[in-house]
């Protein structure tokens, strides 16, 4: 309390007593911040644990936990945080759909001062990318082009609802061998979600070998009256898949062919069983003239005026 007095010139005085009360007013707002997850976080789980902390100014009235207000994408979710709210922090686990989400929070102290709103943006991505084969259409069956293999261009891309450019890798060879080859592609987005897709490429050989038959007719000189034993020229065949296709002929090379024309039927077959038939003509000719064994010259004496009878052996002729 306080007291005071006053006295007039005649010495008369009066004393006054009174009380002074000092009231302190709390006008400073608390502070609030999101601790986890980090701002802008990309999360690969849909159940997200949120933690926030707050504090009142020094000497303030203290935090009122029940004043905590939190919204998720504009919807009030304060009730999820209040059971665990203390005068220093609060937490809650919320289930979020894939996509971007915004949380806004504020808290007040016991004097009614409310903090500024704190904002946290996070993105949830729990869905793996989609791997798309643009071309060629499945099933992929191509014809073998060369012994070394067949190039096949696979146009593959990855799409993701959240990540505009997911990483895509694959193990496609530069050229594909004959038969089935499985190519595996893996796509991974920035959140770590991954997807796998297998593409089957089948390389087939349905093309028969190419052959270059000899010029026809192929002429051979007869060796004897029965004809000639004929060895055919090299019969070559080439194939995209088989380095050495098999060539068989009827009659086979080395056969005795009679004088005249013989049609030789051949087949070139590759390792896949594709066959190409062709023919050529062998002509066995007798172009060698017979040999004549003439007798020795004969000298005889004139017998009479009419002439001379001469006896001699006929020349011997020989042929094949």
DRENKOLLUM-200143 format. One line per field, with one value per residue (C-alpha): x, y, z; residue in three letters. Coordinates in Angstrom, 3 decimals, padded with zeros to 6 digits. Each point is the difference from the previous one (the first is absolute). Layout:
# DRENKOLLUM-200143
east c(X:...)
north c(Y:...)
up c(Z:...)
r c(ALA:...)
END
This chain:
# DRENKOLLUM-200143
east c(000.000:000.897:-000.751:000.305:-001.103:-000.359:000.269:-001.366:001.783:-001.909:001.462:-003.089:000.876:-001.677:001.439:-001.220:000.659:-000.579:001.055:001.679:-000.460:002.273:-001.573:002.411:-001.595:001.309:-000.222:002.780:-001.118:001.569:002.128:-000.791:001.952:-000.307:002.889:-000.694:-000.252:002.219:-001.600:-000.486:000.647:-000.784:-001.353:-000.457:-002.457:-003.611:000.021:001.969:001.134:-000.129:001.683:-000.174:001.310:-000.921:001.039:-001.346:001.977:002.138:-002.174:-003.127:-003.183:000.988:-001.257:-003.574:000.270:-003.734:000.270:002.020:-001.555:001.203:-001.477:000.921:-000.823:-002.552:-001.639:000.225:002.109:000.675:-001.673:002.728:002.678:-001.749:000.292:003.799:000.255:002.089:001.034:003.061:-000.912:-002.596:000.032:-002.321:000.165:-002.237:-000.830:000.447:-000.832:002.651:000.659:000.937:-001.451:000.076:-000.194:-000.650:000.315:-000.199:-000.223:-000.949:001.264:-002.117:-000.332:-001.646:002.922:000.088:003.129:000.509:-001.068:002.712:-000.322:001.471:-000.230:000.787:-000.555:-000.997:000.899:-000.683:-000.735:002.664:000.480:-001.655:002.233:-001.465:001.154:-000.874:001.395:000.118:-003.292:000.076:000.507:003.324:001.076:002.658:001.860:003.685:002.081:003.612:002.207:001.144:-003.574:-002.957:-000.379:-003.399:-000.919:-002.188:-001.642:-000.672:-000.857:-000.998:-002.820:-000.701:-002.840:002.371:003.471:000.105:003.211:000.395:003.256:-000.246:002.581:-000.021:002.275:-000.915:002.954:001.237:-001.015:-002.281:000.999:-002.213:-002.711:-001.576:001.631:-001.621:000.815:-000.568:-000.765:-000.011:-001.511:000.635:-001.520:001.518:-001.818:001.699:-003.056:001.015:-001.718:001.282:-001.207:001.247:-000.216:000.402:001.694:-000.095:002.319:-001.034:001.550:-002.638:002.113:001.503:003.677:001.028:001.618:001.970:-000.374:002.629:-000.518:-002.197:000.580:003.283:001.872:002.233:001.862:-000.957:002.667:-001.361:-003.164:-001.726:000.522:002.207:000.488:-000.913:001.205:-002.198:001.423:-000.143:-003.643:-000.082:-002.903:-000.179:-002.372:-000.626:000.108:002.086:003.585:000.080:-003.363:-000.053:-000.338:-001.092:-000.560:-001.571:001.878:002.861:003.298:002.356:-002.745:000.316:-002.168:-000.952:000.690:-002.655:-001.765:-000.592:-002.042:001.614:-002.459:001.550:-001.223:001.730:-001.090:000.943:000.217:-003.618:-001.242:-000.809:000.656:000.340:-000.071:001.827:001.055:002.674:000.729:003.103:000.596:002.400:001.222:002.131:001.971:003.112:000.268:000.852:003.647:001.056:002.933:000.989:002.178:003.508:000.580:000.066:002.259:-000.830:001.364:-002.129:-001.481:-001.204:-001.310:-003.458:001.239:000.911:-002.204:001.098:-001.167:000.278:-001.468:-002.729:000.945:-001.144:-002.291:-000.528:-002.381:-001.173)
north c(000.000:003.600:002.973:003.799:003.121:003.768:002.790:003.575:003.139:-000.303:-003.396:-002.004:-003.199:-002.977:-003.373:-002.077:-003.695:-001.901:-003.223:-000.335:-003.249:-000.675:-002.297:-001.704:-000.674:-002.939:001.215:-002.073:-002.971:-003.473:-001.526:-003.288:-002.106:-003.402:-002.279:-003.039:-000.791:002.551:002.687:-001.153:-003.646:-002.706:-002.988:-003.571:-000.879:000.991:-000.068:003.170:000.931:003.739:001.736:003.670:002.035:003.358:002.338:003.104:003.143:000.264:001.033:-000.669:-001.586:-003.428:-002.155:-001.205:-003.478:-000.134:003.081:-001.875:000.280:-002.104:-000.319:-002.436:001.226:002.345:-002.678:000.254:-002.855:001.571:-002.910:-002.333:002.089:000.959:-003.367:000.225:003.772:001.401:003.520:-000.495:-002.222:-002.134:-002.870:-002.129:-002.594:000.775:-002.208:001.946:-000.712:000.278:003.598:003.322:000.960:003.199:000.137:003.273:000.297:002.613:000.040:002.552:000.720:000.289:003.737:-000.658:001.092:-002.249:-000.844:000.677:-002.869:-002.468:-001.718:-003.341:-001.500:-003.674:-002.348:-003.635:-002.470:-003.667:-001.085:-001.507:001.331:-001.658:-001.434:000.372:-001.776:002.336:-002.167:-002.541:-001.605:-003.204:-002.833:001.028:-002.483:001.031:-001.763:-000.743:002.397:-001.071:-002.592:002.562:000.646:002.203:003.603:000.716:003.511:-000.042:003.363:-000.042:002.830:000.423:002.145:001.024:002.013:002.005:-000.199:001.514:-001.821:-003.382:-001.830:-002.860:-002.709:-003.196:-002.824:-000.244:-001.240:001.849:-002.970:-002.894:-003.622:-002.623:-001.123:001.640:002.872:001.545:003.677:001.371:003.683:001.699:003.441:001.891:003.313:002.631:-001.459:-003.360:-001.862:-002.412:-002.153:-002.772:-001.147:-002.790:000.080:-003.205:000.296:-003.067:-000.227:-002.642:-001.471:-000.754:000.888:-002.752:000.206:001.842:-002.178:000.757:-003.066:-000.701:001.089:-002.454:-002.172:-000.955:-001.915:-002.989:-002.158:-003.665:-002.346:-003.272:-001.341:000.078:003.741:001.671:000.193:003.607:002.093:003.063:003.462:001.516:000.589:002.948:001.226:002.962:000.661:002.762:-002.435:-002.942:000.520:-003.332:-001.224:-003.628:-000.676:-003.466:-001.129:-002.922:-001.624:000.918:001.409:-002.776:-001.981:-001.646:001.994:-001.332:001.687:002.626:002.346:-000.737:002.332:000.259:000.944:001.708:001.401:002.569:-000.262:002.286:-000.824:001.117:-002.489:002.550:-001.520:001.282:-002.381:000.609:-001.984:000.072:-002.087:-002.070:-000.824:-002.862:000.293:-002.147:002.511:-002.147:-001.535:-003.693:-001.022:-001.909:-002.443:000.017:-002.823:000.599:001.140:-002.902:-000.263:-002.714:-000.929:000.595:-003.308:000.657:002.667:-000.211:000.843:-001.648:-001.487:001.242:-001.541:002.047:000.048:002.563:002.825:-000.505:002.768:000.615:002.259:000.502)
up c(000.000:-000.247:002.291:-000.158:001.860:-000.107:002.721:-000.246:001.380:003.270:000.593:-000.814:-001.875:-001.612:-001.052:-002.944:-000.502:-003.390:-001.809:-003.436:-002.046:-003.018:-002.672:-002.488:-003.436:-002.265:-003.605:-001.651:-002.134:000.221:-002.777:-001.784:-002.523:-001.698:000.977:-002.165:-002.815:-001.682:-002.097:-003.571:000.920:-002.577:001.918:-001.190:002.814:000.430:003.841:000.763:003.517:000.641:002.939:000.894:002.900:001.469:002.796:001.683:000.496:003.128:002.905:-002.028:001.212:-001.359:-002.875:-000.015:-001.705:-000.635:-002.186:-002.622:-003.437:-002.949:-003.487:-002.759:-003.481:001.575:002.181:003.787:001.417:003.408:001.772:-001.216:001.729:003.254:001.826:-000.117:000.380:002.829:000.866:-002.213:-002.931:-001.743:-002.470:-002.100:-002.764:-002.960:-002.983:-003.223:-003.601:-002.694:-000.952:001.592:003.409:002.042:003.813:001.802:003.807:002.729:003.808:002.670:003.467:003.123:-000.600:-003.359:-002.157:-003.111:-001.882:-003.662:-002.211:-000.888:-003.377:-001.040:-003.495:-000.617:-002.936:000.374:-002.752:000.749:-003.577:-002.231:-003.526:-002.977:-002.726:-003.479:-003.159:-002.866:-002.783:-001.398:000.950:002.002:-000.671:-001.526:-002.672:-002.516:-002.777:000.478:-002.083:000.396:001.641:002.600:001.097:-000.737:001.206:001.539:001.135:003.098:000.722:003.749:002.396:003.636:001.353:003.590:001.523:002.209:-001.540:-003.504:-000.893:001.708:-000.641:-002.505:-000.667:-002.045:-001.121:-003.688:-002.088:-003.082:-002.138:000.885:-000.611:-001.590:002.419:003.063:001.911:003.074:000.541:003.509:000.577:003.422:000.671:003.256:001.051:002.282:003.004:-000.546:-001.282:-002.734:-002.593:-002.247:-003.392:-002.216:-003.779:-002.000:-003.390:-002.258:-002.991:-002.508:-003.119:-002.616:-003.028:-002.097:-000.985:-003.131:-002.644:-003.130:-002.235:-002.633:-003.574:-001.826:-001.850:001.574:-002.707:000.723:-002.487:-000.039:001.299:-001.378:-001.583:003.390:000.337:002.605:003.760:000.687:002.923:000.288:000.417:003.486:000.800:002.396:002.099:002.369:002.872:002.545:002.906:-001.173:-001.106:-001.823:-001.292:-001.130:-003.725:-001.167:-003.593:-001.847:-001.620:002.320:-001.138:-001.158:-001.674:-003.419:-002.352:-003.400:-003.302:-000.504:002.414:003.670:002.230:003.411:002.781:003.048:003.307:002.227:003.660:002.900:003.701:000.527:-002.551:-002.688:-003.402:-003.535:-002.979:-003.262:-003.048:-002.628:-003.077:-000.594:-003.640:-000.695:-003.595:-002.239:-002.019:-000.476:-003.542:-000.366:-000.418:-003.159:-000.025:-003.720:-001.376:-001.202:-003.548:-002.527:-003.088:-002.579:-003.446:-003.064:-001.025:-003.558:-002.321:001.552:003.474:003.239:002.645:003.428:003.275:003.234:003.489:000.778:002.415:003.600:001.400:003.708:001.921:003.587)
r c(UNK:UNK:UNK:UNK:UNK:UNK:UNK:UNK:UNK:UNK:UNK:UNK:UNK:UNK:UNK:UNK:UNK:UNK:UNK:UNK:UNK:UNK:UNK:UNK:UNK:UNK:UNK:UNK:UNK:UNK:UNK:UNK:UNK:UNK:UNK:UNK:UNK:UNK:UNK:UNK:UNK:UNK:UNK:UNK:UNK:UNK:UNK:UNK:UNK:UNK:UNK:UNK:UNK:UNK:UNK:UNK:UNK:UNK:UNK:UNK:UNK:UNK:UNK:UNK:UNK:UNK:UNK:UNK:UNK:UNK:UNK:UNK:UNK:UNK:UNK:UNK:UNK:UNK:UNK:UNK:UNK:UNK:UNK:UNK:UNK:UNK:UNK:UNK:UNK:UNK:UNK:UNK:UNK:UNK:UNK:UNK:UNK:UNK:UNK:UNK:UNK:UNK:UNK:UNK:UNK:UNK:UNK:UNK:UNK:UNK:UNK:UNK:UNK:UNK:UNK:UNK:UNK:UNK:UNK:UNK:UNK:UNK:UNK:UNK:UNK:UNK:UNK:UNK:UNK:UNK:UNK:UNK:UNK:UNK:UNK:UNK:UNK:UNK:UNK:UNK:UNK:UNK:UNK:UNK:UNK:UNK:UNK:UNK:UNK:UNK:UNK:UNK:UNK:UNK:UNK:UNK:UNK:UNK:UNK:UNK:UNK:UNK:UNK:UNK:UNK:UNK:UNK:UNK:UNK:UNK:UNK:UNK:UNK:UNK:UNK:UNK:UNK:UNK:UNK:UNK:UNK:UNK:UNK:UNK:UNK:UNK:UNK:UNK:UNK:UNK:UNK:UNK:UNK:UNK:UNK:UNK:UNK:UNK:UNK:UNK:UNK:UNK:UNK:UNK:UNK:UNK:UNK:UNK:UNK:UNK:UNK:UNK:UNK:UNK:UNK:UNK:UNK:UNK:UNK:UNK:UNK:UNK:UNK:UNK:UNK:UNK:UNK:UNK:UNK:UNK:UNK:UNK:UNK:UNK:UNK:UNK:UNK:UNK:UNK:UNK:UNK:UNK:UNK:UNK:UNK:UNK:UNK:UNK:UNK:UNK:UNK:UNK:UNK:UNK:UNK:UNK:UNK:UNK:UNK:UNK:UNK:UNK:UNK:UNK:UNK:UNK:UNK:UNK:UNK:UNK:UNK:UNK:UNK:UNK:UNK:UNK:UNK:UNK:UNK:UNK:UNK:UNK:UNK:UNK:UNK:UNK:UNK:UNK:UNK:UNK:UNK:UNK:UNK:UNK:UNK:UNK:UNK:UNK:UNK:UNK:UNK:UNK:UNK:UNK:UNK:UNK:UNK:UNK:UNK:UNK:UNK:UNK:UNK:UNK:UNK:UNK:UNK:UNK:UNK:UNK)
END
